[in-house]
Structure formats: C-alpha cells, structure tokens
Amino acid sequence: MSRKRAYRSKMRILADMMRAIQSEGEDGAGPTKILYAANLSHDRLTQYLEELVEKHLIKEAEPKSDNRIYFLTEKGREFLKEYVRMERFSEAFGIEI
C-alpha cells in the first residue's frame, strides 16, 4: 500500500521561507539557511526569493561581501502574522492550507 505524498501549497512554501528568515532575527538569513529550512531545490528557492522581493515581503541586504542576506520587511512581518492566524483558524476546522 503506497502512501500519498502531501504537497505544500505555494503559500505554505513562501511562509516557510519567511519563517526561516524570521528565525534568524536581526542577522537575517542567507540562501542556504532558507533552502534547508524550507526544503526547496535551488531553482525553486531562487524563483521564490525573487517573487518575495518583488512583492516587498523580504529585502536583500546591501552586499558587504559576496554573501546574500535576506530580511523580512514590515509588510512581510504583517503577512506572516496574518498567515499564522489563517493557518490556526483553518486547522481548528480540520482544513489544511
């Protein structure tokens, strides 16, 4: 008997990425930390990072070296807060988002 694999929605993936950034606090998070925390391939990570930056949910730090560091914006913190509320609400009714 095979188990059906549960796929994450795009919104959940984006939220996982933002949580990874948030968990690093004021230091921000590099691509590798986000990649592992959100369990993504490099191609998908790059695509989603670009999207989050375009939507002003995260920002890339001014480069001091070759390392890229990402931070949540105020808009990103608000999105994540509301996402968590929606996640809790839906789970209370047994609905996965």
KETOR-237531 format. One record per atom (N, C-alpha, C): x, y, z. Coordinates in steps of 0.05 Angstrom, whole numbers, plus 5000, padded with zeros to 4 digits. Example, Ala and Ser with C-alpha at 12.3 -4.5 7.8 and 13.67 -1.06 7.14 Angstrom:
2
526448865156/524649105156/526449345156/525749555142/527349795143/525850015157/
//
This chain:
97
501749765000/500050005000/501850255000/501450424980/503150664979/501750894993/503451055005/502451295019/502451524999/500351674999/500151904982/501752134995/503452254980/505152474990/503552734990/503652865013/502253125016/504053345005/502953504987/504453724975/503753984989/505754154992/505354415004/504354604983/502654784992/501754994974/503955194971/503755354950/505755564946/505755754969/503455814980/503256005003/504755885027/504455625031/505855505054/508855505050/509755465025/512655475019/513755755025/512255955015/513156235019/513256295049/511256205064/511156245092/513456105106/514155865097/516355715109/518955865104/519255985081/521656135075/521856385093/519556515096/519456755113/519956685142/518956455151/519456375178/522456325183/523756205163/526656155164/528156425168/527356625153/528556885154/528057005182/525556985191/524757105217/526256965239/526756705237/528056565259/530956655263/532156775243/534856875246/535057155258/532657275263/532557535276/533857755260/535257935274/536358175262/538758105244/539857865246/542157795229/541257725200/538657665197/537657585170/538557295164/537757205141/538356925133/539456915105/541456745102/542656705075/541056505059/541556485034/540056295017/540256005026/542555925035/542855645044/541055575068/541055755087/539255715111/536355695102/535555875084/532755875075/532155625059/534055545042/533755305025/533255055043/534955015063/534554785081/532054805098/531555035109/529255065127/526655025112/526555115087/524055085071/524054835054/526154685054/526354435039/525754475009/527454644997/527054714968/529454644952/529054614926/531254594907/532354874903/534754894893/535955154888/534355324868/533355194847/531855334826/529255454838/527855304853/525355404865/525955614886/528155584901/528955784921/529356054907/530956054885/531556294871/528956424860/527256264849/524756374838/523056504860/522756364883/521056464904/522356704918/525056714921/526356944933/525857194916/526057164889/525557384871/522657484875/520757304877/517957374880/517557524906/518657424928/518357554954/519557834954/521857864941/523058134939/521358314922/520358214899/518558384882/516058474896/515058304914/512558374929/513158524954/515758594959/516558744982/515958615009/516058345008/515658195033/518258135047/520458125031/523158105041/524858305026/527258355038/529158525023/531858395026/533458445006/536258355006/537958565018/539758495036/541558685048/543458795028/544359035032/546459145015/548958965018/549958874996/552258674998/554758805009/555858685030/558458775041/560558575031/559658345022/561358145011/559757994989/560657764982/559157604962/556757464974/556457475000/554257335013/551657505011/549557365004/546957505003/545457445030/544257645041/542757615066/539957745062/537957605071/535157695068/533957755095/532257955095/530858045119/527858075112/526158035132/523358095129/522858395129/521158485112/520258765113/517958785133/517059025138/514759065155/512258925142/512058955116/509858825102/510158525104/512558415103/513058135106/512258025134/512958185154/512258105182/509158105185/507858295173/504958305175/503658065160/504758005136/503757775121/504057525137/506457475149/506957235164/505057215188/504657435202/502857445225/499957365217/499057475195/496357405185/496257125175/498357025162/498456755152/498156555176/499656615197/499456435221/496656435232/495356665233/492556685243/490756515225/491056535199/489456385180/490056085182/492556015187/493355735190/492055615215/492055755237/490855665262/487755635258/486555835246/483755825241/482955585225/484355535203/483655315185/484055045199/486255025215/486854775229/484654715250/483454925262/481354885281/478954745269/478654765243/476454635228/477454385213/479954305217/480954065204/481554105175/482054355167/482654415139/485554495136/487054365119/489854425115/490154625092/491754825097/492255025075/495054995064/
//
